[in-house]
Amino acid sequence: MAEQNRIAKILRLIDLVWGSISLLFMIFMVRVHIEGAFTGESDGGGFGSTTDLVSFIFFPHNTMLRLALAWKWEG
């Protein structure tokens, strides 16, 4: 039983580290994308079509929300 608790703690720590890295990367990419949309630079990002806007809303924001909820109610 103690071995299972130890393995569970290690897996939670790994998950927390990778989740934090993913979240920081997504926040950085969202920031760059929004700045590119406001400056109008084609290299910096921006929204080329409605599909880009919908993808932008659902991918990073949905993932960041799920990570935050998982950390709040961690088992």
Backbone as CSV, one residue per row, in Angstrom:
resi,resn,N_x,N_y,N_z,CA_x,CA_y,CA_z,C_x,C_y,C_z
1,MET,0.822,-1.198,0.000,0.000,0.000,0.000,0.862,1.256,0.000
2,ALA,1.932,1.235,0.777,2.820,2.391,0.829,3.490,2.624,-0.520
3,GLU,3.790,1.539,-1.219,4.414,1.651,-2.545,3.461,2.307,-3.546
4,GLN,2.168,1.978,-3.462,1.181,2.590,-4.352,1.042,4.083,-4.066
5,ASN,1.065,4.478,-2.811,0.993,5.893,-2.465,2.213,6.640,-2.977
6,ARG,3.362,6.026,-2.864,4.596,6.648,-3.344,4.553,6.834,-4.855
7,ILE,4.107,5.814,-5.575,3.994,5.903,-7.038,2.972,6.971,-7.421
8,ALA,1.852,7.031,-6.707,0.826,8.034,-6.993,1.368,9.449,-6.780
9,LYS,2.147,9.650,-5.739,2.733,10.977,-5.474,3.714,11.365,-6.570
10,ILE,4.509,10.405,-7.012,5.469,10.684,-8.083,4.741,11.037,-9.370
11,LEU,3.693,10.290,-9.702,2.925,10.575,-10.911,2.235,11.936,-10.830
12,ARG,1.720,12.296,-9.657,1.097,13.614,-9.491,2.125,14.736,-9.670
13,LEU,3.324,14.528,-9.156,4.383,15.521,-9.302,4.775,15.689,-10.776
14,ILE,4.934,14.584,-11.475,5.249,14.637,-12.904,4.139,15.360,-13.655
15,ASP,2.892,15.033,-13.340,1.742,15.674,-13.981,1.717,17.173,-13.697
16,LEU,2.013,17.538,-12.475,2.018,18.957,-12.111,3.100,19.722,-12.868
17,VAL,4.275,19.134,-12.983,5.373,19.795,-13.696,5.043,19.942,-15.181
18,TRP,4.614,18.858,-15.827,4.294,18.929,-17.254,3.093,19.826,-17.510
19,GLY,2.104,19.803,-16.632,0.958,20.684,-16.782,1.356,22.145,-16.655
20,SER,2.257,22.445,-15.731,2.735,23.819,-15.563,3.504,24.293,-16.785
21,ILE,4.361,23.426,-17.315,5.115,23.777,-18.521,4.161,24.016,-19.687
22,SER,3.179,23.146,-19.854,2.208,23.308,-20.933,1.419,24.599,-20.775
23,LEU,0.999,24.886,-19.553,0.218,26.095,-19.301,1.036,27.350,-19.589
24,LEU,2.281,27.383,-19.147,3.133,28.538,-19.422,3.363,28.723,-20.922
25,PHE,3.570,27.638,-21.625,3.759,27.720,-23.074,2.501,28.249,-23.760
26,MET,1.339,27.750,-23.361,0.092,28.217,-23.975,-0.174,29.684,-23.665
27,ILE,0.098,30.114,-22.446,-0.088,31.526,-22.102,0.839,32.390,-22.959
28,PHE,2.071,31.956,-23.134,3.002,32.697,-23.984,2.483,32.771,-25.421
29,MET,2.030,31.658,-25.972,1.543,31.642,-27.350,0.280,32.476,-27.516
30,VAL,-0.618,32.440,-26.541,-1.825,33.269,-26.600,-1.435,34.743,-26.604
31,ARG,-0.498,35.112,-25.764,-0.043,36.513,-25.697,0.542,36.962,-27.035
32,VAL,1.400,36.146,-27.619,2.016,36.484,-28.901,0.956,36.577,-29.997
33,HIS,0.009,35.661,-29.984,-1.038,35.648,-31.002,-1.915,36.896,-30.894
34,ILE,-2.269,37.279,-29.679,-3.104,38.466,-29.488,-2.341,39.725,-29.896
35,GLU,-1.070,39.809,-29.521,-0.273,40.970,-29.932,-0.171,41.054,-31.448
36,GLY,-0.027,39.928,-32.115,0.029,39.906,-33.577,-1.292,40.313,-34.200
37,ALA,-2.402,39.968,-33.547,-3.712,40.349,-34.066,-3.914,41.853,-33.969
38,PHE,-3.402,42.476,-32.899,-3.581,43.920,-32.733,-2.621,44.730,-33.593
39,THR,-1.417,44.213,-33.798,-0.444,44.965,-34.600,-0.631,44.719,-36.090
40,GLY,-1.314,43.631,-36.443,-1.556,43.329,-37.848,-0.383,42.696,-38.557
41,GLU,0.615,42.262,-37.826,1.775,41.622,-38.441,1.425,40.198,-38.859
42,SER,1.788,39.838,-40.069,1.477,38.486,-40.531,2.382,37.449,-39.871
43,ASP,3.626,37.834,-39.543,4.541,36.886,-38.907,4.235,36.694,-37.428
44,GLY,3.668,37.702,-36.784,3.432,37.655,-35.360,2.162,36.948,-34.964
45,GLY,1.343,36.595,-35.911,0.094,35.922,-35.588,-1.073,36.651,-36.202
46,GLY,-2.123,36.777,-35.469,-3.326,37.395,-35.985,-4.297,36.339,-36.448
47,PHE,-5.470,36.771,-36.774,-6.526,35.860,-37.201,-6.747,36.018,-38.697
48,GLY,-6.431,34.975,-39.459,-6.590,35.019,-40.904,-8.010,34.756,-41.344
49,SER,-8.778,34.043,-40.514,-10.158,33.707,-40.877,-10.959,33.437,-39.604
50,THR,-12.233,33.202,-39.803,-13.100,32.874,-38.675,-12.695,31.535,-38.058
51,THR,-12.234,30.615,-38.881,-11.785,29.320,-38.384,-10.608,29.489,-37.421
52,ASP,-9.696,30.397,-37.749,-8.581,30.666,-36.836,-9.075,31.194,-35.501
53,LEU,-10.054,32.080,-35.547,-10.594,32.654,-34.315,-11.264,31.584,-33.453
54,VAL,-12.066,30.725,-34.071,-12.749,29.658,-33.322,-11.726,28.680,-32.741
55,SER,-10.720,28.322,-33.529,-9.667,27.429,-33.032,-8.924,28.073,-31.866
56,PHE,-8.672,29.368,-31.964,-7.987,30.097,-30.901,-8.800,30.087,-29.614
57,ILE,-10.111,30.248,-29.743,-10.965,30.268,-28.551,-11.015,28.893,-27.895
58,PHE,-11.165,27.845,-28.690,-11.375,26.525,-28.103,-10.100,25.823,-27.666
59,PHE,-9.016,25.930,-28.445,-7.840,25.138,-28.050,-7.160,25.663,-26.791
60,PRO,-6.548,26.821,-26.806,-5.769,27.151,-25.607,-6.636,27.453,-24.396
61,HIS,-7.758,28.120,-24.615,-8.572,28.497,-23.459,-9.236,27.292,-22.816
62,ASN,-9.731,26.377,-23.619,-10.349,25.168,-23.088,-9.320,24.331,-22.326
63,THR,-8.135,24.190,-22.882,-7.088,23.406,-22.225,-6.644,24.061,-20.921
64,MET,-6.469,25.374,-20.923,-6.059,26.067,-19.704,-7.142,25.962,-18.627
65,LEU,-8.402,26.043,-19.022,-9.501,25.913,-18.065,-9.514,24.514,-17.450
66,ARG,-9.347,23.497,-18.278,-9.339,22.123,-17.754,-8.156,21.879,-16.819
67,LEU,-6.988,22.427,-17.151,-5.841,22.287,-16.246,-6.100,22.969,-14.907
68,ALA,-6.675,24.163,-14.949,-6.961,24.883,-13.706,-7.974,24.116,-12.849
69,LEU,-9.000,23.566,-13.475,-9.998,22.794,-12.726,-9.397,21.511,-12.160
70,ALA,-8.527,20.875,-12.919,-7.879,19.651,-12.432,-6.979,19.948,-11.239
71,TRP,-6.284,21.084,-11.262,-5.431,21.428,-10.125,-6.258,21.804,-8.903
72,LYS,-7.400,22.452,-9.137,-8.230,22.859,-8.006,-8.812,21.646,-7.278
73,TRP,-9.311,20.682,-8.068,-9.936,19.506,-7.463,-9.061,18.277,-7.668
74,GLU,-7.799,18.405,-7.297,-6.866,17.289,-7.460,-7.246,16.153,-6.508
75,GLY,-7.216,14.934,-7.031,-7.609,13.763,-6.243,-6.528,13.370,-5.387
